[in-house]
Amino acid sequence: MSVGPIAYDEVLAERVKERLEPEGVTAKKMFGGLTFPLNDNALANLYEEGLMVRVGPDGMDEALSRGKEQTGWVVLAEDTLDDDIPDEWLKWAIEVTAELPPKK
């Protein structure tokens, strides 16, 4: 069975990698995109649709005012990905994901 090509914004992928590598997070190609795990829990995913970050249940109201929900995650609106805005989202995702128990 052949899987289609992985499609995501390469420039954004490099920006996210640069931001997360100092935190010890490295990218993995998974599920047709790029996943960024912390303690084996995904904190962000990059797909053709955009950057999706974990915000946790307590952050949903605020997150939804700036993105769209996808079952406990928020897909960031294209216009929020300019300049340093992804750093704010990635920091939030790191904080929420760090609270999860490591997967075994």
N, CA, C and O atoms as a GROMACS GRO file, in nm:
protein
  416
    1MET      N    1   0.084  -0.116   0.000
    1MET     CA    2   0.000   0.000   0.000
    1MET      C    3   0.090   0.123   0.000
    1MET      O    4   0.182   0.134   0.081
    2SER      N    5   0.064   0.214  -0.088
    2SER     CA    6   0.143   0.335  -0.101
    2SER      C    7   0.075   0.450  -0.028
    2SER      O    8  -0.046   0.471  -0.038
    3VAL      N    9   0.155   0.523   0.046
    3VAL     CA   10   0.106   0.641   0.116
    3VAL      C   11   0.145   0.762   0.034
    3VAL      O   12   0.256   0.768  -0.018
    4GLY      N   13   0.056   0.860   0.022
    4GLY     CA   14   0.083   0.980  -0.056
    4GLY      C   15   0.197   1.060   0.005
    4GLY      O   16   0.241   1.032   0.116
    5PRO      N   17   0.242   1.159  -0.067
    5PRO     CA   18   0.352   1.240  -0.018
    5PRO      C   19   0.311   1.321   0.105
    5PRO      O   20   0.195   1.359   0.121
    6ILE      N   21   0.408   1.345   0.190
    6ILE     CA   22   0.383   1.426   0.308
    6ILE      C   23   0.380   1.572   0.264
    6ILE      O   24   0.473   1.619   0.198
    7ALA      N   25   0.275   1.642   0.300
    7ALA     CA   26   0.258   1.780   0.255
    7ALA      C   27   0.241   1.873   0.374
    7ALA      O   28   0.150   1.857   0.455
    8TYR      N   29   0.330   1.969   0.385
    8TYR     CA   30   0.320   2.075   0.485
    8TYR      C   31   0.413   2.187   0.443
    8TYR      O   32   0.496   2.170   0.354
    9ASP      N   33   0.398   2.300   0.506
    9ASP     CA   34   0.478   2.418   0.476
    9ASP      C   35   0.620   2.397   0.529
    9ASP      O   36   0.642   2.396   0.650
   10GLU      N   37   0.716   2.381   0.438
   10GLU     CA   38   0.855   2.353   0.476
   10GLU      C   39   0.917   2.469   0.554
   10GLU      O   40   0.996   2.446   0.646
   11VAL      N   41   0.884   2.592   0.518
   11VAL     CA   42   0.939   2.708   0.588
   11VAL      C   43   0.889   2.710   0.733
   11VAL      O   44   0.967   2.731   0.826
   12LEU      N   45   0.760   2.687   0.751
   12LEU     CA   46   0.704   2.681   0.885
   12LEU      C   47   0.764   2.564   0.962
   12LEU      O   48   0.791   2.576   1.081
   13ALA      N   49   0.784   2.451   0.895
   13ALA     CA   50   0.844   2.335   0.959
   13ALA      C   51   0.982   2.369   1.015
   13ALA      O   52   1.014   2.330   1.128
   14GLU      N   53   1.062   2.442   0.940
   14GLU     CA   54   1.195   2.481   0.987
   14GLU      C   55   1.185   2.575   1.106
   14GLU      O   56   1.264   2.564   1.201
   15ARG      N   57   1.090   2.668   1.103
   15ARG     CA   58   1.071   2.760   1.216
   15ARG      C   59   1.032   2.685   1.342
   15ARG      O   60   1.082   2.714   1.451
   16VAL      N   61   0.942   2.588   1.328
   16VAL     CA   62   0.899   2.510   1.443
   16VAL      C   63   1.015   2.425   1.495
   16VAL      O   64   1.037   2.418   1.616
   17LYS      N   65   1.089   2.362   1.406
   17LYS     CA   66   1.205   2.282   1.448
   17LYS      C   67   1.305   2.366   1.524
   17LYS      O   68   1.354   2.324   1.629
   18GLU      N   69   1.337   2.484   1.473
   18GLU     CA   70   1.433   2.573   1.539
   18GLU      C   71   1.385   2.613   1.678
   18GLU      O   72   1.466   2.626   1.770
   19ARG      N   73   1.256   2.632   1.694
   19ARG     CA   74   1.200   2.671   1.823
   19ARG      C   75   1.201   2.555   1.922
   19ARG      O   76   1.224   2.576   2.041
   20LEU      N   77   1.175   2.434   1.874
   20LEU     CA   78   1.158   2.321   1.965
   20LEU      C   79   1.285   2.241   1.992
   20LEU      O   80   1.294   2.176   2.096
   21GLU      N   81   1.382   2.245   1.903
   21GLU     CA   82   1.505   2.167   1.925
   21GLU      C   83   1.575   2.201   2.056
   21GLU      O   84   1.623   2.110   2.124
   22PRO      N   85   1.583   2.331   2.096
   22PRO     CA   86   1.645   2.360   2.226
   22PRO      C   87   1.569   2.300   2.345
   22PRO      O   88   1.626   2.285   2.453
   23GLU      N   89   1.444   2.266   2.325
   23GLU     CA   90   1.363   2.202   2.430
   23GLU      C   91   1.380   2.050   2.427
   23GLU      O   92   1.317   1.979   2.506
   24GLY      N   93   1.464   2.000   2.337
   24GLY     CA   94   1.486   1.856   2.325
   24GLY      C   95   1.381   1.785   2.242
   24GLY      O   96   1.370   1.662   2.247
   25VAL      N   97   1.304   1.861   2.165
   25VAL     CA   98   1.197   1.804   2.083
   25VAL      C   99   1.245   1.794   1.938
   25VAL      O  100   1.288   1.894   1.880
   26THR      N  101   1.238   1.675   1.882
   26THR     CA  102   1.275   1.656   1.742
   26THR      C  103   1.154   1.611   1.663
   26THR      O  104   1.064   1.547   1.717
   27ALA      N  105   1.153   1.645   1.537
   27ALA     CA  106   1.038   1.615   1.450
   27ALA      C  107   1.041   1.470   1.404
   27ALA      O  108   1.147   1.411   1.384
   28LYS      N  109   0.921   1.414   1.389
   28LYS     CA  110   0.904   1.280   1.334
   28LYS      C  111   0.798   1.286   1.226
   28LYS      O  112   0.692   1.346   1.246
   29LYS      N  113   0.825   1.226   1.112
   29LYS     CA  114   0.724   1.219   1.006
   29LYS      C  115   0.624   1.111   1.045
   29LYS      O  116   0.658   0.993   1.058
   30MET      N  117   0.499   1.154   1.062
   30MET     CA  118   0.393   1.062   1.103
   30MET      C  119   0.260   1.111   1.048
   30MET      O  120   0.239   1.231   1.032
   31PHE      N  121   0.172   1.019   1.020
   31PHE     CA  122   0.033   1.049   0.986
   31PHE      C  123   0.019   1.153   0.875
   31PHE      O  124  -0.070   1.237   0.879
   32GLY      N  125   0.106   1.147   0.776
   32GLY     CA  126   0.097   1.238   0.663
   32GLY      C  127   0.145   1.378   0.692
   32GLY      O  128   0.116   1.470   0.616
   33GLY      N  129   0.217   1.396   0.801
   33GLY     CA  130   0.268   1.528   0.837
   33GLY      C  131   0.392   1.516   0.921
   33GLY      O  132   0.464   1.416   0.914
   34LEU      N  133   0.417   1.617   1.001
   34LEU     CA  134   0.533   1.622   1.088
   34LEU      C  135   0.483   1.636   1.230
   34LEU      O  136   0.406   1.728   1.259
   35THR      N  137   0.525   1.546   1.320
   35THR     CA  138   0.481   1.548   1.458
   35THR      C  139   0.599   1.583   1.547
   35THR      O  140   0.712   1.541   1.522
   36PHE      N  141   0.571   1.661   1.653
   36PHE     CA  142   0.673   1.704   1.747
   36PHE      C  143   0.637   1.650   1.885
   36PHE      O  144   0.552   1.707   1.953
   37PRO      N  145   0.701   1.539   1.927
   37PRO     CA  146   0.665   1.478   2.056
   37PRO      C  147   0.754   1.526   2.172
   37PRO      O  148   0.872   1.554   2.154
   38LEU      N  149   0.692   1.535   2.290
   38LEU     CA  150   0.760   1.562   2.415
   38LEU      C  151   0.722   1.449   2.508
   38LEU      O  152   0.603   1.431   2.536
   39ASN      N  153   0.819   1.373   2.557
   39ASN     CA  154   0.792   1.254   2.640
   39ASN      C  155   0.696   1.159   2.568
   39ASN      O  156   0.608   1.099   2.631
   40ASP      N  157   0.713   1.145   2.439
   40ASP     CA  158   0.630   1.058   2.355
   40ASP      C  159   0.486   1.103   2.341
   40ASP      O  160   0.403   1.027   2.290
   41ASN      N  161   0.453   1.223   2.386
   41ASN     CA  162   0.320   1.282   2.366
   41ASN      C  163   0.335   1.395   2.265
   41ASN      O  164   0.419   1.484   2.282
   42ALA      N  165   0.255   1.393   2.161
   42ALA     CA  166   0.263   1.498   2.060
   42ALA      C  167   0.225   1.632   2.121
   42ALA      O  168   0.124   1.643   2.191
   43LEU      N  169   0.306   1.735   2.095
   43LEU     CA  170   0.270   1.869   2.141
   43LEU      C  171   0.229   1.956   2.024
   43LEU      O  172   0.160   2.056   2.042
   44ALA      N  173   0.272   1.918   1.903
   44ALA     CA  174   0.234   1.992   1.783
   44ALA      C  175   0.242   1.898   1.663
   44ALA      O  176   0.321   1.804   1.661
   45ASN      N  177   0.159   1.926   1.564
   45ASN     CA  178   0.160   1.852   1.438
   45ASN      C  179   0.151   1.954   1.326
   45ASN      O  180   0.081   2.054   1.336
   46LEU      N  181   0.223   1.927   1.221
   46LEU     CA  182   0.221   2.015   1.105
   46LEU      C  183   0.171   1.934   0.987
   46LEU      O  184   0.231   1.834   0.948
   47TYR      N  185   0.059   1.979   0.930
   47TYR     CA  186  -0.004   1.913   0.817
   47TYR      C  187  -0.026   2.014   0.707
   47TYR      O  188   0.003   2.133   0.722
   48GLU      N  189  -0.078   1.966   0.597
   48GLU     CA  190  -0.113   2.055   0.487
   48GLU      C  191  -0.211   2.162   0.533
   48GLU      O  192  -0.208   2.275   0.485
   49GLU      N  193  -0.299   2.125   0.628
   49GLU     CA  194  -0.399   2.218   0.679
   49GLU      C  195  -0.338   2.328   0.767
   49GLU      O  196  -0.400   2.433   0.786
   50GLY      N  197  -0.219   2.305   0.820
   50GLY     CA  198  -0.154   2.404   0.904
   50GLY      C  199  -0.092   2.342   1.028
   50GLY      O  200  -0.076   2.221   1.037
   51LEU      N  201  -0.058   2.428   1.121
   51LEU     CA  202   0.004   2.387   1.246
   51LEU      C  203  -0.104   2.364   1.350
   51LEU      O  204  -0.188   2.450   1.375
   52MET      N  205  -0.102   2.245   1.411
   52MET     CA  206  -0.198   2.209   1.513
   52MET      C  207  -0.120   2.194   1.644
   52MET      O  208  -0.020   2.122   1.648
   53VAL      N  209  -0.164   2.260   1.750
   53VAL     CA  210  -0.096   2.255   1.878
   53VAL      C  211  -0.189   2.206   1.987
   53VAL      O  212  -0.310   2.230   1.985
   54ARG      N  213  -0.129   2.138   2.085
   54ARG     CA  214  -0.206   2.090   2.201
   54ARG      C  215  -0.222   2.208   2.296
   54ARG      O  216  -0.125   2.274   2.331
   55VAL      N  217  -0.345   2.234   2.337
   55VAL     CA  218  -0.372   2.344   2.429
   55VAL      C  219  -0.435   2.295   2.559
   55VAL      O  220  -0.447   2.373   2.654
   56GLY      N  221  -0.475   2.170   2.564
   56GLY     CA  222  -0.537   2.117   2.684
   56GLY      C  223  -0.680   2.165   2.699
   56GLY      O  224  -0.718   2.266   2.640
   57PRO      N  225  -0.759   2.095   2.779
   57PRO     CA  226  -0.900   2.130   2.793
   57PRO      C  227  -0.922   2.267   2.855
   57PRO      O  228  -1.020   2.334   2.820
   58ASP      N  229  -0.835   2.310   2.945
   58ASP     CA  230  -0.853   2.440   3.010
   58ASP      C  231  -0.822   2.556   2.916
   58ASP      O  232  -0.862   2.669   2.943
   59GLY      N  233  -0.750   2.530   2.808
   59GLY     CA  234  -0.714   2.637   2.716
   59GLY      C  235  -0.803   2.648   2.594
   59GLY      O  236  -0.778   2.732   2.507
   60MET      N  237  -0.905   2.565   2.585
   60MET     CA  238  -0.986   2.561   2.464
   60MET      C  239  -1.058   2.691   2.432
   60MET      O  240  -1.059   2.734   2.317
   61ASP      N  241  -1.118   2.754   2.531
   61ASP     CA  242  -1.193   2.878   2.502
   61ASP      C  243  -1.102   2.984   2.442
   61ASP      O  244  -1.136   3.044   2.340
   62GLU      N  245  -0.988   3.007   2.505
   62GLU     CA  246  -0.895   3.107   2.453
   62GLU      C  247  -0.843   3.066   2.316
   62GLU      O  248  -0.835   3.149   2.225
   63ALA      N  249  -0.808   2.939   2.301
   63ALA     CA  250  -0.753   2.891   2.175
   63ALA      C  251  -0.853   2.904   2.061
   63ALA      O  252  -0.816   2.941   1.949
   64LEU      N  253  -0.979   2.874   2.089
   64LEU     CA  254  -1.080   2.880   1.984
   64LEU      C  255  -1.106   3.021   1.935
   64LEU      O  256  -1.156   3.041   1.824
   65SER      N  257  -1.072   3.119   2.016
   65SER     CA  258  -1.088   3.257   1.971
   65SER      C  259  -0.982   3.293   1.867
   65SER      O  260  -0.992   3.397   1.801
   66ARG      N  261  -0.880   3.206   1.853
   66ARG     CA  262  -0.771   3.235   1.759
   66ARG      C  263  -0.745   3.123   1.660
   66ARG      O  264  -0.658   3.138   1.573
   67GLY      N  265  -0.816   3.013   1.668
   67GLY     CA  266  -0.796   2.902   1.577
   67GLY      C  267  -0.922   2.819   1.568
   67GLY      O  268  -1.029   2.865   1.609
   68LYS      N  269  -0.912   2.698   1.515
   68LYS     CA  270  -1.030   2.610   1.509
   68LYS      C  271  -0.998   2.478   1.575
   68LYS      O  272  -0.886   2.428   1.565
   69GLU      N  273  -1.095   2.422   1.642
   69GLU     CA  274  -1.078   2.302   1.723
   69GLU      C  275  -1.068   2.177   1.638
   69GLU      O  276  -1.129   2.166   1.531
   70GLN      N  277  -0.989   2.083   1.688
   70GLN     CA  278  -0.985   1.949   1.631
   70GLN      C  279  -0.961   1.851   1.746
   70GLN      O  280  -0.847   1.811   1.770
   71THR      N  281  -1.065   1.814   1.815
   71THR     CA  282  -1.064   1.719   1.924
   71THR      C  283  -0.948   1.740   2.022
   71THR      O  284  -0.853   1.662   2.025
   72GLY      N  285  -0.958   1.846   2.100
   72GLY     CA  286  -0.857   1.874   2.201
   72GLY      C  287  -0.734   1.946   2.149
   72GLY      O  288  -0.641   1.975   2.226
   73TRP      N  289  -0.733   1.975   2.025
   73TRP     CA  290  -0.622   2.045   1.961
   73TRP      C  291  -0.680   2.167   1.889
   73TRP      O  292  -0.801   2.176   1.870
   74VAL      N  293  -0.594   2.258   1.851
   74VAL     CA  294  -0.637   2.373   1.775
   74VAL      C  295  -0.551   2.383   1.650
   74VAL      O  296  -0.428   2.382   1.658
   75VAL      N  297  -0.616   2.393   1.535
   75VAL     CA  298  -0.545   2.419   1.409
   75VAL      C  299  -0.538   2.570   1.396
   75VAL      O  300  -0.640   2.638   1.389
   76LEU      N  301  -0.417   2.622   1.392
   76LEU     CA  302  -0.398   2.766   1.392
   76LEU      C  303  -0.439   2.827   1.259
   76LEU      O  304  -0.412   2.772   1.152
   77ALA      N  305  -0.503   2.940   1.268
   77ALA     CA  306  -0.541   3.014   1.148
   77ALA      C  307  -0.415   3.061   1.076
   77ALA      O  308  -0.317   3.100   1.140
   78GLU      N  309  -0.418   3.058   0.945
   78GLU     CA  310  -0.303   3.095   0.863
   78GLU      C  311  -0.245   3.229   0.902
   78GLU      O  312  -0.123   3.245   0.906
   79ASP      N  313  -0.330   3.327   0.931
   79ASP     CA  314  -0.280   3.461   0.962
   79ASP      C  315  -0.217   3.471   1.101
   79ASP      O  316  -0.160   3.575   1.133
   80THR      N  317  -0.226   3.367   1.183
   80THR     CA  318  -0.160   3.370   1.314
   80THR      C  319  -0.019   3.315   1.308
   80THR      O  320   0.051   3.313   1.410
   81LEU      N  321   0.025   3.270   1.193
   81LEU     CA  322   0.154   3.204   1.182
   81LEU      C  323   0.266   3.296   1.135
   81LEU      O  324   0.374   3.248   1.101
   82ASP      N  325   0.243   3.425   1.133
   82ASP     CA  326   0.345   3.520   1.092
   82ASP      C  327   0.439   3.552   1.208
   82ASP      O  328   0.400   3.543   1.325
   83ASP      N  329   0.560   3.588   1.176
   83ASP     CA  330   0.660   3.635   1.272
   83ASP      C  331   0.678   3.538   1.388
   83ASP      O  332   0.700   3.419   1.367
   84ASP      N  333   0.669   3.589   1.512
   84ASP     CA  334   0.698   3.508   1.630
   84ASP      C  335   0.574   3.446   1.693
   84ASP      O  336   0.583   3.385   1.800
   85ILE      N  337   0.459   3.461   1.631
   85ILE     CA  338   0.335   3.408   1.688
   85ILE      C  339   0.342   3.258   1.717
   85ILE      O  340   0.296   3.216   1.823
   86PRO      N  341   0.399   3.175   1.626
   86PRO     CA  342   0.404   3.031   1.660
   86PRO      C  343   0.480   3.003   1.788
   86PRO      O  344   0.452   2.903   1.855
   87ASP      N  345   0.578   3.088   1.826
   87ASP     CA  346   0.651   3.066   1.950
   87ASP      C  347   0.558   3.064   2.070
   87ASP      O  348   0.573   2.980   2.159
   88GLU      N  349   0.463   3.157   2.073
   88GLU     CA  350   0.366   3.163   2.183
   88GLU      C  351   0.285   3.034   2.190
   88GLU      O  352   0.265   2.979   2.298
   89TRP      N  353   0.239   2.987   2.076
   89TRP     CA  354   0.160   2.864   2.070
   89TRP      C  355   0.244   2.743   2.110
   89TRP      O  356   0.198   2.656   2.184
   90LEU      N  357   0.368   2.737   2.062
   90LEU     CA  358   0.454   2.622   2.092
   90LEU      C  359   0.490   2.620   2.240
   90LEU      O  360   0.497   2.513   2.300
   91LYS      N  361   0.512   2.736   2.300
   91LYS     CA  362   0.540   2.741   2.444
   91LYS      C  363   0.420   2.686   2.520
   91LYS      O  364   0.436   2.608   2.614
   92TRP      N  365   0.300   2.729   2.480
   92TRP     CA  366   0.177   2.681   2.544
   92TRP      C  367   0.168   2.529   2.530
   92TRP      O  368   0.138   2.459   2.626
   93ALA      N  369   0.193   2.478   2.410
   93ALA     CA  370   0.185   2.334   2.386
   93ALA      C  371   0.287   2.258   2.470
   93ALA      O  372   0.257   2.150   2.521
   94ILE      N  373   0.408   2.312   2.484
   94ILE     CA  374   0.510   2.247   2.567
   94ILE      C  375   0.462   2.237   2.710
   94ILE      O  376   0.474   2.132   2.773
   95GLU      N  377   0.408   2.347   2.764
   95GLU     CA  378   0.361   2.347   2.903
   95GLU      C  379   0.251   2.245   2.926
   95GLU      O  380   0.254   2.171   3.024
   96VAL      N  381   0.154   2.238   2.835
   96VAL     CA  382   0.043   2.144   2.850
   96VAL      C  383   0.092   2.000   2.834
   96VAL      O  384   0.055   1.913   2.912
   97THR      N  385   0.175   1.976   2.734
   97THR     CA  386   0.224   1.840   2.706
   97THR      C  387   0.316   1.790   2.817
   97THR      O  388   0.316   1.671   2.848
   98ALA      N  389   0.395   1.878   2.876
   98ALA     CA  390   0.487   1.838   2.983
   98ALA      C  391   0.413   1.786   3.105
   98ALA      O  392   0.469   1.710   3.184
   99GLU      N  393   0.287   1.826   3.121
   99GLU     CA  394   0.207   1.779   3.234
   99GLU      C  395   0.150   1.639   3.213
   99GLU      O  396   0.102   1.577   3.308
  100LEU      N  397   0.156   1.589   3.090
  100LEU     CA  398   0.103   1.455   3.062
  100LEU      C  399   0.202   1.349   3.109
  100LEU      O  400   0.323   1.371   3.106
  101PRO      N  401   0.152   1.235   3.152
  101PRO     CA  402   0.245   1.127   3.190
  101PRO      C  403   0.315   1.074   3.066
  101PRO      O  404   0.254   1.065   2.959
  102PRO      N  405   0.444   1.038   3.078
  102PRO     CA  406   0.515   0.983   2.962
  102PRO      C  407   0.450   0.853   2.916
  102PRO      O  408   0.401   0.774   2.997
  103LYS      N  409   0.450   0.834   2.786
  103LYS     CA  410   0.398   0.708   2.732
  103LYS      C  411   0.508   0.603   2.743
  103LYS      O  412   0.627   0.634   2.736
  104LYS      N  413   0.467   0.481   2.760
  104LYS     CA  414   0.566   0.372   2.775
  104LYS      C  415   0.566   0.286   2.655
  104LYS      O  416   0.642   0.189   2.648
   0.00000   0.00000   0.00000
